[in-house]
Amino acid sequence: MAPVISSISACAVCGIPATLKCAGCKNIVYCGKDHQKIHWRKGHKAMCKCIELKTDEIMGRMLCATRDIKQGEVIFTEKPLVIGPKLNCHPMCLGCHRFLTLKPKERNFYKCSRCNWPLCGPDCEKSQLHVPECNLMAYRNFKAQIDAQVGLEPKKEAAYCTIVPLRCCLLRSSDPGSFQRLMDLQSHLEKRIETPLYRVLKANLVTFIKTILNLDFDEETILKIAAVLDTNAFEIRHQHKNIKVRGLYPMAAMMAHSCVPNTAHTFNEDFEFVLIASVDIPKGTPIYTTYGQTLQGTLQRREHLRQNKFFECFCERCGDPTELSTFAGSFICSKCRSGKMIPMNPFEVAAPWKCSTCENSIPALQVINGNRAMLKEISELDQTNPKEFEAFILKYRDTLHGTNTHMLQVKYALIQLYGNIPGFHMSQLNDAALIRKVDLCRELLEVANELEPGYSFFRGYLLMDLQAVLAIQAKRDFDSKVIDREETLKRLTEAQDLLKEGVLILGLDPSLKDFISEKTRELNQIMQF
Ligand SMILES: C[S@@+](CC[C@H](N)C(=O)[O-])C[C@H]1O[C@@H](n2cnc3c(N)ncnc32)[C@H](O)[C@@H]1O
């Protein structure tokens, strides 16, 4: 079906360019009130809002479908309450949020003439995102001290941790309603307050807001704001603009977590949150996003959720020792060499692990330590050298099966390296490397089909990678007379089908328009063999 997002700038009735948004779902636009009324009577009334807020005993507030939602439908779009730098980030412009780099011959970043924070240039001094905080900092004579290091890679600056909480504090007077919505969000402050991070925030963030800027906020409110952000904020990436920030979206923040989500989300050019149904969602079903990383095994995902979001996940994947038949958290039994080790109780960290085939069993600590060692080894691999990743796979092929989490992470890294880095661009890959990339994409797609099914961006990118390499392989085999015209056409048709599905998924993210056009153009060119 056609993704609804494509209709965002055209009247839903007559198709002419339009800007009047439906106030209910904010997904449809009209050229005027008349067409809005017609559309409402024609059925939009039943389609408009498809979610409602409910409260669950375990998950707390959550969103649920009020009607059947179709795969690919935009569930809602939402403006951010606040956006800005992540806790500890590389120097970025506080006006447009692009990361900053020195141009040739420059010795330092452009600095705001009033508060001295690094910016892109004079235009960003006037950005509405920066002006309120700049006014306050200038009034209090605060000058930021962030400098570029000539000839060195930029380093992360902890001072950025103050900006988003400050923007939240400023909402109290500029937009009290939004400030209240923010303060009503879940924070887990009572647990966060005991952590080392919050001891640091107590020292630097609270001092900055209360003492340096002299704002009338007590320590608990400032730390609660930080905790609300840590519990609810989303990471926003606009790779094409070199932007990575965090943003708070009160409605999106209501989504519960599942390790097998039924939605995917993206952010448009205005940093609006766009939520898409990645699969059909039946009426009454909770709307799930994922707070974790799909390729991690259950032990790691549950640990992440416990440490960062303070809950135990009881989703279908977490409860299944085989992780929906992917065996992502398992490894090969060292006794029988054919079975896979699975947890006897995946909800219990300390529960022993046993072989799926023989009687072998081992303590949980052995698994935890083994995972730790693997993660350390992977983090030490040269991120630009596929040979090191291939060597890892070879080294552990008798211990880790193909869909073990560490193998999956390494294979995913290889997919991104082959075809994309100097020395390994598509045209430089030999036939064996092309075959390798095809196999890796197919393997990862099989896993993605189970763990992030449907219209997930994970699947979308894999489909795009696979079609590109299949097309190049077919063209090369045709040129060297390994296959005839008919076989070439057959293979290119497969690539075309994969591209079509990839475009359908990635097309839901407007910022990927150029990427999609480029991939489509490349395949069309090869199709003219
Ligand atoms: C972003 S908030 C979601 C909204 C939250 N339920 C509320 O009432 O404000 C994240 C928090 O919701 C709860 N939560 C979300 N998904 C959950 C799940 N699958 N199981 C248990 N708690 C969950 C946890 O407390 C988590 O830290």
The ligand as a Gaussian input file, in Angstrom:
#p B3LYP/6-31G(d) Opt

LIG

0 1
 C        9.488000       6.029000      27.820000
 S        8.683000       5.558000      29.272000
 C        7.177000       4.901000      28.654000
 C        5.987000       5.520000      29.358000
 C        5.779000       5.051000      30.771000
 N        5.158000       3.757000      30.810000
 C        4.946000       6.052000      31.571000
 O        4.011000       5.646000      32.228000
 O        5.285000       7.225000      31.535000
 C        9.657000       4.176000      29.666000
 C        9.272000       3.462000      30.932000
 O        8.055000       2.752000      30.769000
 C        8.120000       1.490000      31.423000
 N        8.052000       0.429000      30.394000
 C        8.077000       0.601000      29.057000
 N        8.001000      -0.577000      28.411000
 C        7.920000      -1.523000      29.366000
 C        7.823000      -2.935000      29.341000
 N        7.806000      -3.613000      28.200000
 N        7.766000      -3.589000      30.523000
 C        7.791000      -2.923000      31.705000
 N        7.903000      -1.573000      31.792000
 C        7.956000      -0.877000      30.638000
 C        9.449000       1.468000      32.164000
 O        9.256000       1.968000      33.442000
 C       10.280000       2.433000      31.340000
 O       11.353000       2.995000      32.030000

